[in-house]
Amino acid sequence: MKRFVFVSLIFSTIFLFGLLLGCAHVVSKELRDMADKGIAPMDIMKDPDAYRGRLVIIGGLIASSINTPEGTYIEVVQKPLDYRGRPEDTDISHGRFIILYEGYLDTAIYSHGREVTVAGEVIGKMIRPLGQIQYPYLLLKSKELHLFEPSYGVPIRFGIGIWKTF
């Protein structure tokens, strides 16, 4: 009986520890504390110059990336973030933005369709071609960048309540 209690305690501790680690945010606490949480992504995307110099956390799906002498530019389709900072699997988007990472990133890894979250400083607006138009992108200078592992197969979802999944 004592052995059963001991083994149960060990497994419970491991489970709780794993659960806590699995719920951690992808951006460091220091940058999350510094980030301006009162700004909606929709507002930043509409008028990036009004938020110049502010630190924001935003993410989405990579559309493209390119290396230049200034660093790596990553074009991202914005998506809402979940409580851990991961882009949600949704068609909701408030537009596109560009991350400037000062350094080299392999564009075969930071490639189309990968999920990314950035804590970055708003630099302003960058006008670039998007199809047949000139598109005003939000430009962010990366302070912390997180690339998510690709997911394969059907995601497992667990729901409690109405219209909310974890």
C-alpha positions as CSV (number, residue, x, y, z in Angstrom):
1,M,0.0,0.0,0.0
2,K,2.8,2.4,0.9
3,R,4.5,1.7,-2.4
4,F,1.3,2.5,-4.3
5,V,1.0,5.8,-2.5
6,F,4.7,6.6,-3.2
7,V,4.4,5.7,-6.9
8,S,1.2,7.7,-7.2
9,L,2.8,10.7,-5.6
10,I,5.8,10.5,-8.0
11,F,3.6,10.3,-11.1
12,S,1.3,13.1,-9.9
13,T,4.4,15.4,-9.3
14,I,5.8,14.6,-12.8
15,F,2.4,15.2,-14.3
16,L,1.9,18.6,-12.6
17,F,5.4,19.7,-13.5
18,G,4.9,18.8,-17.1
19,L,1.5,20.6,-17.1
20,L,3.1,23.7,-15.7
21,L,5.9,23.7,-18.3
22,G,3.4,23.1,-21.1
23,C,1.5,26.2,-20.1
24,A,4.5,28.6,-20.1
25,H,4.4,31.6,-22.4
26,V,6.9,31.6,-25.3
27,V,8.0,35.2,-24.6
28,S,10.2,35.9,-21.6
29,K,8.5,37.4,-18.5
30,E,10.8,40.4,-18.7
31,L,9.7,41.3,-22.2
32,R,6.0,40.5,-21.5
33,D,6.2,43.0,-18.5
34,M,7.7,45.6,-20.8
35,A,5.2,45.1,-23.7
36,D,2.3,47.4,-24.1
37,K,-0.7,45.1,-23.6
38,G,-3.3,47.8,-24.1
39,I,-2.8,48.0,-27.8
40,A,-4.9,45.8,-30.0
41,P,-3.1,44.3,-33.1
42,M,-5.9,45.8,-35.3
43,D,-4.9,49.3,-34.1
44,I,-1.2,48.8,-34.6
45,M,-1.8,47.5,-38.1
46,K,-4.0,50.5,-39.1
47,D,-1.5,53.2,-37.9
48,P,2.0,51.8,-37.1
49,D,3.6,55.3,-37.0
50,A,1.4,56.2,-34.0
51,Y,3.0,53.4,-32.0
52,R,6.6,53.9,-33.0
53,G,9.0,52.8,-30.3
54,R,6.4,50.7,-28.4
55,L,7.2,47.1,-27.5
56,V,4.4,44.7,-28.6
57,I,3.9,40.9,-28.8
58,I,2.3,39.7,-32.0
59,G,2.4,36.6,-34.1
60,G,1.1,34.6,-37.0
61,L,2.0,32.5,-40.0
62,I,5.1,33.2,-42.1
63,A,4.3,34.2,-45.7
64,S,8.0,34.6,-46.7
65,S,11.4,35.5,-45.5
66,I,14.5,37.0,-47.1
67,N,18.1,37.7,-46.0
68,T,19.6,41.1,-46.6
69,P,22.7,43.0,-45.4
70,E,20.5,44.6,-42.7
71,G,19.3,41.2,-41.4
72,T,16.4,38.8,-42.1
73,Y,13.0,40.2,-43.0
74,I,10.1,37.9,-42.2
75,E,6.7,38.6,-43.7
76,V,3.9,37.4,-41.4
77,V,0.1,37.0,-41.7
78,Q,-1.1,38.2,-38.3
79,K,-3.2,35.8,-36.2
80,P,-4.6,36.1,-32.7
81,L,-2.4,34.6,-30.0
82,D,-3.5,32.1,-27.4
83,Y,-2.6,32.3,-23.7
84,R,0.8,30.8,-24.3
85,G,1.6,33.2,-27.2
86,R,1.1,30.7,-30.0
87,P,-0.9,31.8,-33.1
88,E,-4.4,30.4,-33.2
89,D,-5.6,28.2,-36.0
90,T,-8.2,30.6,-37.4
91,D,-9.0,32.6,-40.5
92,I,-9.1,35.9,-38.4
93,S,-6.3,38.3,-39.3
94,H,-5.8,42.0,-39.2
95,G,-3.2,42.1,-41.9
96,R,0.4,41.5,-42.5
97,F,3.5,42.7,-40.8
98,I,7.3,42.4,-41.2
99,I,9.8,41.4,-38.6
100,L,13.4,42.6,-39.0
101,Y,15.7,40.2,-37.2
102,E,19.2,41.8,-37.0
103,G,21.2,38.7,-38.0
104,Y,21.0,35.7,-40.2
105,L,18.1,33.2,-40.1
106,D,17.9,30.3,-42.4
107,T,15.0,31.0,-44.7
108,A,14.5,27.3,-45.4
109,I,13.6,27.0,-41.7
110,Y,11.8,30.4,-41.3
111,S,9.6,29.4,-44.2
112,H,6.1,29.7,-45.6
113,G,3.4,28.4,-43.2
114,R,5.5,28.2,-40.0
115,E,4.1,29.8,-36.9
116,V,6.0,32.6,-35.2
117,T,5.6,35.0,-32.3
118,V,7.7,38.1,-31.8
119,A,8.3,40.6,-29.0
120,G,9.3,43.6,-31.1
121,E,9.7,47.3,-31.2
122,V,7.4,49.1,-33.6
123,I,9.6,50.8,-36.2
124,G,6.8,52.2,-38.3
125,K,5.4,51.4,-41.7
126,M,7.1,49.8,-44.7
127,I,5.5,49.9,-48.2
128,R,6.2,46.8,-50.3
129,P,4.5,45.1,-53.2
130,L,1.9,42.5,-52.4
131,G,0.5,41.0,-55.6
132,Q,-0.6,43.9,-57.7
133,I,-0.7,46.5,-54.9
134,Q,1.6,48.5,-52.7
135,Y,0.8,47.2,-49.2
136,P,1.6,49.2,-45.9
137,Y,3.2,46.7,-43.6
138,L,3.8,47.2,-39.9
139,L,7.5,46.9,-39.4
140,L,8.9,45.5,-36.1
141,K,12.5,45.1,-34.9
142,S,12.8,41.8,-33.2
143,K,13.7,41.7,-29.5
144,E,12.7,38.1,-29.0
145,L,11.6,35.7,-31.7
146,H,10.0,32.3,-31.2
147,L,9.5,29.8,-34.1
148,F,7.1,27.0,-33.3
149,E,7.7,23.4,-34.2
150,P,5.6,22.3,-37.2
151,S,2.5,20.4,-36.2
152,Y,1.7,17.2,-38.0
153,G,-1.7,15.4,-38.2
154,V,-4.8,16.4,-36.4
155,P,-4.4,18.7,-33.4
156,I,-5.8,17.4,-30.1
157,R,-8.2,19.8,-28.6
158,F,-9.8,19.7,-25.2
159,G,-12.8,21.9,-24.5
160,I,-14.4,23.1,-21.3
161,G,-17.5,25.2,-21.4
162,I,-19.0,26.7,-24.5
163,W,-16.9,27.9,-27.5
164,K,-13.5,27.7,-25.8
165,T,-10.8,25.1,-26.4
166,F,-7.4,24.5,-24.9
